[in-house]
Amino acid sequence: MEPSLIYKALSNETRRLVMLWLKNPEEFFDEQAYLNQGLNFRIGVCVGDIQAKAGLAQSVISSYLLTMQKAGLLESERIGKWTYYRRNEKTIQEFAEYIQKEL
């Protein structure tokens, strides 16, 4: 865990919103489309759905997701031509403990 990368990733409002959306994806995204494909939100949320929710260009969202993945906040899985992102709860917990102990 690299705290400075996490601070940078969380310094952007949209990236913080993505973290919130992925915490409880069933509140923010339609899981039925995933279930129809034999998937569910445990795999993550498709980049296209995140992009549509954010209302930003796909290239911007991809850049944001990559920043959060490099910081360790997100994990990704590619299935076919689609990439799905989910929170990395282990790193999030480590960061929460770091803040509680260090700050």
C-alpha positions in Angstrom: 0.0 0.0 0.0 1.3 3.4 -1.0 -0.6 6.1 0.9 0.5 9.0 -1.4 -1.0 7.2 -4.5 -4.3 6.6 -2.6 -4.5 10.3 -1.5 -3.9 11.3 -5.1 -6.6 8.9 -6.4 -9.1 10.1 -3.8 -8.4 13.8 -4.5 -10.9 13.8 -7.4 -14.6 14.0 -6.7 -15.5 11.6 -9.6 -13.0 9.0 -8.4 -14.5 9.2 -4.9 -18.0 8.7 -6.4 -16.8 5.7 -8.3 -15.6 4.2 -5.0 -19.0 4.9 -3.5 -20.8 3.4 -6.5 -18.7 0.2 -6.4 -19.2 -0.1 -2.6 -22.9 -0.9 -3.2 -23.2 -1.4 -7.0 -26.8 -2.7 -6.7 -27.9 0.8 -5.6 -26.3 2.5 -8.6 -26.3 0.0 -11.5 -28.7 -2.5 -13.1 -27.6 -5.9 -12.1 -30.2 -7.6 -14.4 -28.0 -7.0 -17.4 -25.2 -8.8 -15.7 -27.4 -11.7 -14.6 -28.7 -12.1 -18.2 -25.0 -12.8 -19.1 -24.5 -15.2 -16.2 -22.5 -12.6 -14.2 -23.1 -10.6 -11.1 -21.6 -7.6 -9.3 -19.0 -9.8 -7.5 -17.1 -9.7 -10.8 -17.3 -5.9 -10.7 -19.0 -3.2 -12.8 -18.3 -2.8 -16.5 -16.3 0.3 -17.5 -19.1 1.3 -19.9 -21.6 1.4 -17.0 -19.3 3.4 -14.9 -18.7 5.8 -17.8 -22.4 6.2 -18.4 -23.1 6.9 -14.7 -20.3 9.5 -14.5 -21.3 11.2 -17.7 -17.7 11.7 -18.8 -15.8 10.5 -21.8 -14.7 6.9 -21.9 -11.0 7.9 -22.1 -11.4 10.0 -18.9 -13.1 7.3 -17.0 -10.5 4.7 -18.2 -7.7 7.1 -16.9 -9.5 7.5 -13.6 -9.9 3.7 -13.2 -6.3 3.1 -14.0 -5.2 5.7 -11.4 -7.3 4.0 -8.8 -6.1 0.5 -9.8 -2.4 1.7 -9.6 -3.2 3.0 -6.1 -4.5 -0.4 -5.2 -8.1 0.7 -4.6 -9.5 -1.3 -7.5 -9.1 -4.7 -9.0 -10.1 -5.5 -12.6 -11.1 -8.6 -14.5 -11.4 -8.9 -18.3 -14.1 -11.1 -19.7 -14.1 -11.2 -23.5 -13.9 -7.6 -24.7 -15.2 -6.1 -21.4 -13.3 -5.0 -18.3 -15.0 -5.1 -14.9 -13.8 -3.2 -11.9 -14.5 -3.9 -8.2 -13.1 -2.4 -5.0 -10.0 -3.9 -3.4 -11.3 -4.1 0.1 -8.0 -5.4 1.5 -6.1 -2.2 0.5 -9.0 0.0 1.6 -8.9 -1.6 5.0 -5.1 -1.2 5.2 -5.5 2.4 4.3 -8.2 3.0 6.9 -6.0 1.4 9.6 -3.0 3.5 8.4 -5.1 6.7 8.7 -6.3 5.7 12.1 -2.8 4.9 13.4 -0.8 7.6 11.6 -3.0 10.7 11.5 
